[in-house]
Amino acid sequence: MKKAYNFNAGPCVLPKSAIAAGVEALNDFKGSGMSVIEISHRSKDWEAVMTECDTLWRELLHIPDNYRILFLGGGASMQFLMVPYNLMERKAAYLETGVWAKKAFTEARLLGGDAVVKVASSADRNFSYIPKGYEIPRDADYFHITTNNTIYGTEIHEDYDSPALLVADMSSDIMSRPVDVSKYGLIYGGAQKNVGTAGVTFVIVREDILGRVSRPLPTMLDYRTHIKNGSMFNTPPVFPILIMNETLKWIKAQGGVEGIHRQNVEKATLLYDEIDRNKLFVGTAAQEDRSLMNICFVMNHEYADKEDAFLTFAKERGMVGIKGHRSVGGFRASTYNACPTESVEALIACMQEFEKTIV
Ligand SMILES: Cc1ncc(COP(=O)(O)O)c(C=O)c1O
């Protein structure tokens, strides 16, 4: 198989063990003589996967008993709508830290109009930092944040103490670091970065916050429907859930989220140190807000004309997915949980080799 150092931003590199288990289950699920995509989701064998997945989430993130974990369709983008439908009665507050945060805000506005407020934004510097020193309105039904900004490489590294119920889109940093779930009312995200493949969305919700809004909720948009039915009100996306389950097993084998976090810090430190040392490159995110998951950098202005040359140089050496998002430019190396240190070292070697050809 061709060697690829995969830095894609999502879908992205996954643990080899999860892919191997997926292939096996596609061929013959638990010795049933059938593929996992051919069996009933009501079968005992499938229900065992759902239960195991729930247990692993609880164990890895130390999720308290009064929270429910849901596996839904629709992507994180569907949660931009489900969150306000289920939680907003009078007012909601949003922190704008990038395009995804903006989309969540826009969707909530469709429902709540001016009652949905933006408390702060980092749009003035192309979302290169996390706003600080703003006030969270106490009378908001919830305060929505995006903990990792995939496109810009900024991350909120702490669990905020919020006077309003805290809701977080953790699509691109879930399971990358320990999180105090009890500080959040609801956490959601698409699985396709750190916890599997596209097609399943996770929602971790404190059960008592539901049922407080006066509007009638369409059945499929009501979290309580999915809680009541163990995420099987309609046919669940079995294959993505199976890959998620296998990915969580792999995380557990890495020493859990705590072990994975240590690896993530090591990988990111290696790469940021090289960006800071190498004369050709400069990081784009504010130092204190640098993401452990998406490492964004550009060519130093003196060498701006070398951007395409570096992309070609890196591609020839097996680097995949390091072109920055079109709204930022430059480069982005996504170093999600399953990205091996070997890939980061290969990228660093490539940056150093390129430097020698220029400086
Ligand atoms: C932070 C964040 N939120 C939301 C999304 C959208 O996720 P989905 O494609 O599952 O709707 C993405 C996708 O990259 C993301 O990075």
The ligand as an ORCA input file, in Angstrom:
! r2SCAN-3c Opt
* xyz 0 1
  C     -16.184     22.657     14.364
  C     -17.095     22.085     13.335
  N     -18.432     22.150     13.501
  C     -19.292     21.646     12.605
  C     -18.856     21.036     11.450
  C     -19.856     20.499     10.480
  O     -19.973     19.139     10.668
  P     -20.938     18.225      9.767
  O     -20.285     18.114      8.429
  O     -20.960     16.923     10.527
  O     -22.280     18.867      9.697
  C     -17.480     20.924     11.211
  C     -16.976     20.262     10.005
  O     -15.799     20.255      9.694
  C     -16.584     21.455     12.177
  O     -15.258     21.388     11.998
*
